[in-house]
Amino acid sequence: ATMTTRQTPTPPLFPIWLHLPNDLTQLILSHLVAAHFHTDPAYTWTRLRHVSAHQKRTIERRFAREWLPRLGITLYGGARHKVEYRLDDGDGSGGGQGGQGLGGDGFVTFVVDRHLHQPVEGFTRSGRPGRLTGEYIRGVWGEYDAVENRNVTVRLGEGVLNGGCRGGYILNDTGLPGLEVLQGERIRFCWRGAVDELLREEMYLRKVGEEMVIKAPPPPPPPHLGIWLTWFV
């Protein structure tokens, strides 16, 4: 038997791009990326990253350098414990300065930034995890399941963005593909997969929100206005 493979058809180009020189096309696309990169990373990643192979490489390099240091992970251990992770300055990326130490496999290392404990309502204590806390954290990670128990949230652009679907930075309980829990309060995961899940979900929530606004029925007239309308009819 002969195995046949199905090739995904390439979407047709708009006529305008067929009549422009390639260098002019790339210049226009670069300006489009520049207009959205710092204000709307979700649109940049999910839409503009796919317009050409050149833009995909460029956008991914810039994301590794500029947005990856602004990516945060929060692990929840019940209602009173949470652990926040940030990009590991010592994983070769220089804290996001060059984006060259992320590895050819697309994995990145995050390290514990702080541990927040709320022993009583209204009081939160922050600090670095100790030995016992480290054991506790590893136990909480053991409960993590990308489907059944998503006790993790991923956030992007905290303190920088104000245009997420909730009016602020981007936040969701999307997954961490390829997650590995390492020694020394560190985790490792595929950053492209994590960013892709987070930003695709963000774009989906925006679409749902827009559709809800468009399809919402008009509000009923105030009671006093209804009386006047009845009188005129």
C-alpha positions in Angstrom: 0.0 0.0 0.0 1.2 3.5 -0.8 0.9 6.1 1.9 -0.4 9.5 0.7 0.0 12.8 2.5 -2.4 15.6 2.4 -0.8 19.0 1.9 -2.4 22.0 3.5 -3.4 24.5 0.8 -1.7 27.8 0.9 -4.2 30.7 1.3 -4.4 32.9 -1.8 -2.6 36.3 -1.6 -4.6 39.5 -1.8 -4.1 41.1 -5.3 -2.3 44.1 -3.8 0.6 41.9 -2.5 1.0 40.2 -5.9 1.9 43.5 -7.5 4.3 44.8 -4.9 8.1 44.1 -4.7 9.0 41.7 -1.9 11.2 44.3 -0.1 8.3 46.8 -0.1 5.9 44.2 1.1 8.2 43.3 4.0 8.7 47.0 4.8 4.9 47.4 5.1 4.5 44.3 7.2 7.4 45.5 9.5 5.6 48.8 10.1 2.4 46.9 10.9 4.2 44.7 13.4 5.9 47.8 15.0 2.5 49.5 15.4 1.1 46.5 17.4 4.0 44.8 19.0 4.2 46.7 22.3 0.5 47.4 22.7 -1.2 44.2 21.5 1.1 41.1 21.8 -1.9 38.8 21.3 -2.7 40.2 17.9 1.0 40.3 17.0 1.6 36.7 17.9 -1.6 35.1 16.7 -2.1 37.1 13.4 1.0 39.0 12.3 3.4 36.2 13.1 1.8 34.1 10.4 2.0 36.6 7.5 5.4 35.5 6.3 8.3 33.3 7.4 10.5 36.4 7.9 8.1 38.1 10.2 7.6 34.8 12.1 11.3 34.6 12.9 11.6 38.3 13.7 8.5 38.3 16.0 9.6 35.2 17.9 13.1 36.6 18.5 11.6 39.9 19.7 9.1 38.1 22.0 12.0 36.1 23.5 13.8 39.3 24.2 11.1 41.7 25.2 8.0 39.9 26.2 9.3 36.7 27.8 10.8 38.7 30.8 7.3 40.0 31.3 5.7 36.6 31.5 4.8 35.4 34.9 3.6 32.1 36.3 1.6 31.7 39.5 1.1 28.3 41.3 -1.8 28.0 43.7 -1.7 25.7 46.7 -5.1 26.1 48.1 -6.8 29.3 49.0 -4.0 30.7 51.1 -0.8 29.8 49.3 0.6 30.9 46.0 4.0 30.9 44.4 5.1 33.3 41.7 7.7 32.5 39.1 9.8 34.7 36.8 12.3 34.1 34.0 15.5 32.7 35.5 18.3 35.2 35.0 20.8 32.4 35.1 19.5 30.2 32.4 21.7 31.8 29.8 19.2 34.4 28.5 20.7 37.2 30.5 17.4 38.0 32.1 15.9 38.5 28.6 18.5 40.9 27.4 19.6 38.9 24.4 17.1 36.0 24.1 19.9 33.8 22.9 20.1 31.3 25.8 16.6 29.8 25.5 17.9 26.7 23.8 17.3 25.3 20.4 14.5 23.1 21.8 12.4 26.1 22.6 12.4 25.5 26.4 13.0 28.1 29.0 13.6 28.0 32.8 11.7 30.0 35.4 12.6 30.3 39.0 10.6 31.2 42.2 10.3 34.9 42.6 8.3 35.0 45.9 6.0 32.9 48.0 2.8 34.5 49.3 1.0 33.1 52.3 -2.3 34.4 53.7 -2.6 32.9 57.2 -5.7 35.0 58.0 -8.1 37.0 55.9 -6.7 40.4 55.0 -3.1 39.7 55.9 -0.6 38.4 53.3 3.0 37.5 54.1 5.6 37.5 51.3 9.0 35.8 51.4 11.5 33.5 49.8 10.7 29.8 50.1 12.7 27.8 52.6 13.5 24.1 52.6 10.1 22.9 53.9 8.3 25.3 51.6 10.3 24.0 48.7 9.1 20.4 49.5 5.6 21.8 49.7 5.9 23.5 46.3 7.1 20.3 44.6 4.1 18.5 46.1 1.7 21.1 44.7 3.3 20.8 41.3 2.6 17.1 41.6 -1.1 17.8 41.7 -1.0 19.9 38.5 -2.9 18.5 35.5 -3.4 20.5 32.3 -7.0 19.2 32.1 -8.3 18.2 35.5 -6.5 20.5 37.9 -5.1 23.7 36.4 -3.8 25.2 39.6 -1.6 27.6 37.6 -2.2 30.9 35.9 -0.1 32.5 33.2 0.1 36.3 32.9 1.7 38.6 30.4 2.5 42.3 30.6 1.6 43.0 34.2 2.2 46.7 34.9 2.7 47.4 31.2 -0.5 46.4 29.3 -3.9 47.9 29.6 -5.7 46.4 26.6 -6.4 42.8 27.6 -9.9 41.4 27.4 -10.4 42.3 31.0 -9.0 45.8 30.6 -5.5 45.1 31.9 -2.7 42.6 31.5 -3.3 39.2 29.9 -4.2 36.5 32.4 -5.5 32.9 32.1 -5.2 29.4 33.4 -3.7 28.1 30.1 -1.2 25.3 30.1 2.6 25.0 30.2 3.5 22.5 27.4 6.4 20.2 28.2 6.4 21.2 31.9 9.3 19.8 34.0 9.7 20.5 37.7 13.4 20.9 38.5 15.5 21.0 41.6 16.3 24.4 43.1 12.9 26.0 42.9 12.9 26.0 39.1 10.5 24.9 36.4 11.1 24.3 32.7 8.6 24.4 29.8 8.2 25.2 26.1 7.8 29.0 26.0 6.4 29.2 22.5 3.7 26.7 23.4 2.8 28.5 26.6 2.6 31.9 24.9 0.6 30.4 22.0 -2.0 28.9 24.4 -2.3 32.1 26.4 -2.6 34.5 23.4 -4.9 32.3 21.4 -7.2 32.1 24.4 -7.0 35.9 24.8 -8.1 36.4 21.1 -10.9 33.9 21.6 -12.2 35.7 24.7 -12.1 39.0 22.8 -14.1 37.5 20.0 -16.7 36.1 22.4 -17.0 39.4 24.2 -17.5 41.3 21.0 -20.2 38.9 19.8 -22.0 39.2 23.1 -22.1 42.9 22.8 -23.3 42.8 19.2 -26.0 40.2 19.8 -27.2 41.6 23.1 -30.9 42.6 22.9 -31.6 46.3 23.3 -32.5 47.3 26.9 -36.2 47.9 27.6 -37.4 51.5 27.7 -37.7 53.1 31.2 -41.2 52.7 32.7 -42.1 56.3 32.4 -41.0 56.4 28.7 -43.2 53.3 28.0 -46.2 55.1 29.4 -45.6 58.1 27.1 -45.2 55.8 24.1 -48.4 54.0 24.9 -50.2 57.4 25.2 -49.0 58.5 21.8 -50.0 55.3 20.1 
